[in-house]
Amino acid sequence: MAVIITLVLGPEPWPWAVAAMFLVTGIAHFVNPLRRDMIAIVPPRLPAPALLVTITGALELLGAAGLLYPPTRVAAAVCLFLLMVAMFPANVYASRMPAAPKSMTTRLDVRTAEEALYLAAAAVVFGLGGIQ
């Protein structure tokens, strides 16, 4: 299986795998019911929740594209890492909502573990960027 993955994705599958993850999550920012649920978990102290969801979705899609182009790979990985850190408060807020949207009911400890995995994947990509 590893040979097939290497043949399809090349010797460094990490950028492709992380880009695929951000492609899926970026698209989710534009498709209901997930878009509606993401808007609902934007903390109330932040302005224009729908606009913020649109911007973060667009940034995820741009970051995914940036991961696939070697000259921008490291910058894209760093920016996506920072974007995930910036968006994490919405996950905390969602975990504390008395009536969170149905798609956003994952416990905070599980959300935190997922976030750590995504951050680690982005870190691997920008760590690999120096090895060329």
Long-range contacts (C-beta under 8 A, 24 or more apart in sequence): 12-128, 14-121, 14-124, 14-125, 14-128, 15-67, 15-68, 15-73, 15-77, 15-125, 15-128, 16-67, 16-68, 17-121, 18-64, 18-67, 18-77, 18-80, 18-121, 18-122, 18-124, 18-125, 19-64, 19-65, 19-67, 19-68, 20-64, 21-118, 21-121, 22-60, 22-61, 22-63, 22-64, 22-67, 22-80, 23-60, 23-61, 23-64, 25-60, 26-57, 26-58, 26-59, 26-60, 26-61, 26-63, 26-64, 27-57, 27-61, 28-57, 29-53, 29-54, 29-56, 29-57, 29-58, 29-60, 30-54, 30-57, 33-101, 33-102, 33-103, 34-103, 36-101, 37-101, 37-102, 37-103, 37-104, 38-90, 38-104, 40-100, 40-101, 40-104, 41-90, 41-91, 41-93, 41-94, 41-97, 41-100, 41-101, 41-104, 42-90, 42-93, 43-89, 43-90, 43-93, 56-83, 56-87, 59-83, 67-125, 70-132, 73-125, 73-126, 73-129, 74-125, 74-126, 74-129, 74-130, 77-122, 77-123, 77-125, 77-126, 77-129, 78-122, 78-126, 80-122, 81-119, 81-122, 81-123, 81-126, 84-115, 84-118, 84-119, 84-122, 85-119, 88-115, 91-115
